[in-house]
Amino acid sequence: MAIEALSDAERADALDAFSDWDYEEGRDAIKRTFTFKDFSEAFAFMTRVALLAEKADHHPEWSNVWNRVEILLTTHDAGGLSSRDVAMAEAIEALLD
């Protein structure tokens, strides 16, 4: 079964749940910048996210500059934000606890 983009109501619920994430309307995506003590901490975080992404077979768009990691989540096959992005955001947030 093909993955579908979230409905307007589902998207609104997801945005409420992830208030630290910004909505990119033009891409129907969510984005967050994480800041760490230094590059080593940022890279360790990226490694943990990479392992989650491989397990879920759902990979973020991201960039890293020294102690900052920017992550953007959208589902290209669905043409926008999907339940896979919500699940990935939840898993990423759990890494910070």
N, C-alpha and C positions, 0 to 999 in steps of 0.2 A: 504494500500500500504506500502510495506517495505521501510524503510529508507536506502539510499545508501550512500556510502562514496563519498566524493568530487572527482571530476576529477582533473587531474594535474593542469589545468588552474584555476579551482575554488579554489584549495588549494593555489596556488600562489597568487591569489587575496586576499584570507583571510589572508595569512601571511603578505602581504603588508599592509593590513588594521590594523593588530594587531602587530605592530612592537615591542611593549613592551612584547609580548609573545614569548617564545622560542618554536621551533618546535622539537618534539621528533620523529625523523624519524623511529626508530625501533618500535614505538608504533602507529605511525601516529596520533599524539596527539599534542596539544598545552599546554604549561605550563607557569605559571607566579607566581612569589613570590611577595607578597604585604607586606610592612613593615609599621607598625603603631606606635603611640607614646607609647603604652603599651598594656598589655593583654586585658584590658577592651575594647579598641578600636578594637583590632583584633577580639575579640569574637563578638562584635556588628556587625562587617562586616560579619563574618561567619553566624550570624543569618539572616541578610538581604539576603545573598546568598542562604541560606537554604530555605527561603520563595520563592525566585525566582525558585529554583530547584524543589520544590514541585509543584508549579503552572505549570511549564513546563513539569513536570514528566521526568526530565532529570537531573541526579545527578552527580556532579563532584567527582573526587578522590581528596582528600585534606589532608593536615596535618597542624598542628598549633604548633609552639614553641614560647612561650611568646608573642612577638609583631609581629611575622611573620606568614603569612598564605600562603601556597603553594597550588595552584589549578592546576589540570591537567584535560583537557577536551578531551574526545574521545567518540565515540559511539560504544559500544561493538557489538550491533546488526548489525551495518554496517561494522564492521571490520576496523574502522578507523575514521578519522575526517569527520564529516558530517555537514549539514546545521544546525542541532540542536546545535552543538558545537559553530558554528559561532554566532548563535542567543544568546546563553548563554554568550559567551564572550562579546558581545555587551551589554547585560543587566548588566553584572558585571561591565563593564567599566562605564556605566551610573551611577552606585552607587557612583562612585568616583567624579563625577561632583558636 
